[in-house]
């Protein structure tokens, strides 16, 4: 892997991480590295496991763009599901408390 491809993958993973985390019904993680870590892993796994079978999947800088988007989205969804399972949202009760 070239250094330029690695830096492009790192930048795309952060950008798609911010995009997908903002679109999901949750919040952006507090740690910046987590926003890029899961999409980076998803992009890596997608490019490793999925062969370039899509003829219309454009490549830029050694990365297939549709495969990159799908891999990062799947990784963010997996992270979101795991986070929700480990830390469920606390729903406030509709009854007012006595002071």
MILOKOL-645627 format. One line per field, with one value per atom (N, C-alpha, C): atom name; z, y, x. Coordinates in steps of 0.02 Angstrom, whole numbers, plus 32768, in hexadecimal, padded with zeros to 4 digits. Each point is the difference from the previous one (the first is absolute). Example, Ala and Ser with C-alpha at 12.3 -4.5 7.8 and 13.67 -1.06 7.14 Angstrom:
BEGIN
atom [N_CA_C_N_CA_C]
z [8186_8000_8000_7FDC_8003_8025]
y [7EE4_803B_803C_8035_803B_8037]
x [8294_7FD3_802D_7FEE_802A_7FD9]
END
This chain:
BEGIN
atom [N_CA_C_N_CA_C_N_CA_C_N_CA_C_N_CA_C_N_CA_C_N_CA_C_N_CA_C_N_CA_C_N_CA_C_N_CA_C_N_CA_C_N_CA_C_N_CA_C_N_CA_C_N_CA_C_N_CA_C_N_CA_C_N_CA_C_N_CA_C_N_CA_C_N_CA_C_N_CA_C_N_CA_C_N_CA_C_N_CA_C_N_CA_C_N_CA_C_N_CA_C_N_CA_C_N_CA_C_N_CA_C_N_CA_C_N_CA_C_N_CA_C_N_CA_C_N_CA_C_N_CA_C_N_CA_C_N_CA_C_N_CA_C_N_CA_C_N_CA_C_N_CA_C_N_CA_C_N_CA_C_N_CA_C_N_CA_C_N_CA_C_N_CA_C_N_CA_C_N_CA_C_N_CA_C_N_CA_C_N_CA_C_N_CA_C_N_CA_C_N_CA_C_N_CA_C_N_CA_C_N_CA_C_N_CA_C_N_CA_C_N_CA_C_N_CA_C_N_CA_C_N_CA_C_N_CA_C_N_CA_C_N_CA_C_N_CA_C_N_CA_C_N_CA_C_N_CA_C_N_CA_C_N_CA_C_N_CA_C_N_CA_C_N_CA_C_N_CA_C_N_CA_C_N_CA_C_N_CA_C_N_CA_C_N_CA_C_N_CA_C_N_CA_C_N_CA_C_N_CA_C_N_CA_C_N_CA_C_N_CA_C_N_CA_C_N_CA_C_N_CA_C_N_CA_C_N_CA_C_N_CA_C_N_CA_C]
z [8000_8000_8000_7FD4_7FFC_803A_800F_8036_7FED_7FC1_7FEA_8005_7FF0_8006_8049_802C_8048_801A_7FEC_8017_7FE4_7FC1_7FE3_8025_8011_8025_8045_8020_8042_7FFD_7FCE_7FF8_7FEE_7FD3_7FEF_803A_8029_8039_8033_800B_802E_7FE3_7FBF_7FE1_7FFE_7FED_7FFE_8047_8030_8045_801A_7FF4_8015_7FDE_7FBF_7FDB_801C_8007_8015_8049_802C_8046_8008_7FD6_8004_7FE4_7FCF_7FE3_802A_8027_802B_803B_801C_8038_8041_8001_803B_8001_8024_8003_7FE8_7FEE_7FED_803E_7FFB_803B_801A_8041_801F_7FE9_7FF5_7FEC_7FB4_7FE8_7FB9_7FDC_8020_7FDF_7FF2_8028_7FF6_7FC2_7FEF_7FC5_7FC1_8000_7FC5_8006_803C_8008_7FE3_8010_7FE7_7FB4_7FE3_7FB7_7FDE_801E_7FE4_7FFE_8036_8002_7FCE_7FFB_7FCF_7FB8_7FF1_7FBD_7FF1_8030_7FF7_7FF4_802A_7FF9_7FBE_7FED_7FC1_7FC4_8000_7FC8_8001_803A_8004_7FEC_8017_7FF5_7FC0_7FEA_7FC5_7FC2_7FD0_7FC2_7FD7_7FD4_7FD6_7FC9_8012_7FD0_7FE1_8022_7FE5_7FC9_7FC5_7FC7_8005_8023_8004_8041_8025_803D_7FEF_8001_7FED_8035_7FE9_802D_8000_8039_8006_8033_7FEC_802E_8019_7FDA_8015_802B_800B_8028_7FD4_8005_7FDC_802B_7FE2_8027_801B_7FD9_8019_8036_7FF6_8033_8040_7FF9_8039_8027_7FDC_8021_8023_7FE0_801E_803C_7FFA_8038_803D_7FF5_8038_801F_7FD8_801B_802A_7FE8_8026_8041_8000_803D_8033_7FE9_802D_801D_7FD7_8019_8035_7FF3_8032_8040_7FFC_803C_8024_7FDB_801E_8024_7FE2_801F_8040_7FFD_803C_8037_7FEE_8032_801F_7FD8_801C_802C_7FEF_802A_8042_8000_803D_802C_7FE2_8024_7FE6_8015_7FE6_8017_7FD7_800F_803C_802B_803B_7FEC_8003_7FED_8040_8003_803C_8007_803D_800C_7FF5_7FE8_7FF3_803F_8038_803F_801F_8015_8021_8046_8012_8043_8034_803C_8037_8019_800D_8015_8048]
y [7FC5_803B_803E_802D_803E_802D_802F_8030_802D_8013_802A_7FDD_7FBF_7FDA_7FF9_7FF6_7FFC_8042_8038_8041_800F_7FEC_8009_7FD6_7FC2_7FD4_801C_801C_801E_803D_802A_803A_7FED_7FCF_7FE9_7FDF_7FDB_7FE0_8033_8035_8034_8025_8011_8024_7FD7_7FC1_7FD6_7FEF_7FFC_7FF5_803A_803D_803A_8001_7FF0_7FFF_7FCB_7FC2_7FCA_8008_8015_800A_8038_8034_8036_7FEB_7FD4_7FEA_7FCC_7FDA_7FCE_8023_7FE1_8020_7FF9_8020_7FFE_803F_7FFC_8039_7FEC_8031_7FF5_7FEB_7FCC_7FEB_8039_7FFD_8035_7FFE_7FC4_7FF9_8005_802A_800C_7FC2_7FDA_7FC5_7FCC_7FFD_7FCE_8010_8040_8014_7FE5_7FFC_7FE7_7FB6_7FE4_7FBC_7FCC_8003_7FCE_8005_803B_8003_7FEA_800E_7FE9_7FB4_7FE1_7FB7_7FE5_8020_7FEB_8006_8036_8009_7FCB_7FF3_7FCD_7FBB_7FED_7FBF_7FFB_8035_7FFF_7FF8_8022_7FFA_7FBD_7FE3_7FBF_7FC7_8002_7FC8_8005_803C_8007_8008_7FD2_8008_8039_801C_8037_7FE7_7FEA_7FE5_8035_8038_8034_8026_7FFD_8021_804C_8017_8048_801E_7FDB_8019_8027_8042_8027_7FFB_8002_7FFD_8043_8015_803E_7FF4_8009_7FF8_7FB9_7FCF_7FBA_7FE8_802A_7FED_8000_7FCC_7FFD_8026_8032_8030_7FE3_7FD8_7FE2_7FCD_7FD8_7FD0_8024_8039_8028_8019_801A_801A_7FC9_7FC7_7FC9_7FE4_7FF7_7FE5_802E_8041_802E_8004_7FFD_8002_7FC2_7FC6_7FC2_8002_8018_8004_8030_8039_8030_7FE4_7FDD_7FE1_7FCB_7FD8_7FCD_8022_8036_8024_801E_801C_801E_7FCC_7FC5_7FCB_7FE7_7FF8_7FE9_8035_803F_8036_8003_7FF8_8002_7FC3_7FC8_7FC4_8006_801F_8007_8039_8036_803B_8016_7FE0_8015_8046_8022_8045_8000_802E_8007_802D_7FE4_8024_801E_8042_801E_7FEE_7FFA_7FF0_803E_7FF7_803B_8020_7FDE_801B_8032_803A_8030_7FE8_800E_7FED_8034_7FE9_802E_801E_803F_8022_7FFA]
x [802A_7FD6_802D_7FF0_8026_7FED_802C_7FF3_7FC5_7FFC_7FC9_7FBD_7FFE_7FC2_7FEC_8031_7FF2_7FE4_801E_7FE8_7FBA_7FF5_7FBD_7FCD_8013_7FD3_7FF1_8032_7FF7_7FD2_8009_7FD5_7FB9_7FF8_7FBD_7FDD_8026_7FE1_7FE7_8025_7FE9_7FC4_8002_7FC9_7FC0_8005_7FC5_7FE8_802E_7FEC_7FD7_8015_7FDA_7FBC_7FFE_7FC1_7FD1_8016_7FD3_7FEC_802E_7FED_7FCD_8005_7FCF_7FBC_7FFF_7FC1_7FDC_8024_7FE1_7FDD_7FCD_7FDD_8028_8037_802B_802A_8037_802C_8045_8027_8045_8027_8029_8026_802D_800D_8028_8049_8019_8046_8005_802D_8007_801A_802D_801C_7FCB_7FCB_7FCC_7FD6_7FFA_7FDB_8022_8042_8024_8012_8003_8019_7FD1_7FC0_7FD2_7FF6_7FF7_7FFC_8041_803A_803F_8002_7FEC_7FFE_7FCD_7FC7_7FCD_8018_8023_801B_8034_802B_8034_7FE2_7FCF_7FE0_7FDA_7FDD_7FDA_802E_8038_802F_8024_8007_8022_7FD1_7FC2_7FD2_7FD8_7FEF_7FD6_802B_7FF8_8027_7FE4_8028_7FE7_7FD2_7FC5_7FD1_7FD3_7FF8_7FD6_8024_7FE6_8020_7FF9_7FCC_7FF4_801C_8028_801D_8040_7FFE_803B_8036_803E_8039_8024_8017_8026_8036_803E_8038_8008_7FEA_8005_7FC6_7FCF_7FC5_7FC2_7FD9_7FC0_7FCD_7FE0_7FD8_7FBF_7FDC_7FC2_800F_8034_8015_8016_8021_8014_7FC3_7FCF_7FC4_7FD9_7FF8_7FDB_8025_8041_8028_7FFF_8006_7FFE_7FBB_7FCB_7FBC_7FF1_8014_7FF5_8026_803E_8027_7FE2_7FE7_7FE0_7FBF_7FDA_7FC2_8010_8034_8014_8016_8027_8015_7FC4_7FD1_7FC5_7FD5_7FF8_7FD9_8022_8041_8025_7FFD_8007_7FFC_7FBA_7FCC_7FBC_7FF2_801E_7FF6_8025_803A_8027_7FE9_7FE9_7FEA_7FBC_7FC9_7FBF_7FEF_7FDA_7FEC_7FD1_800B_7FD6_7FC5_7FC5_7FC3_7FE3_7FF8_7FE3_7FB6_7FEB_7FBA_7FD5_7FC2_7FD7_7FE3_8006_7FE5_802F_7FE8_802C_8013_803D_8018_7FEC_7FF6_7FF1_8042_8000_803D_800D]
END
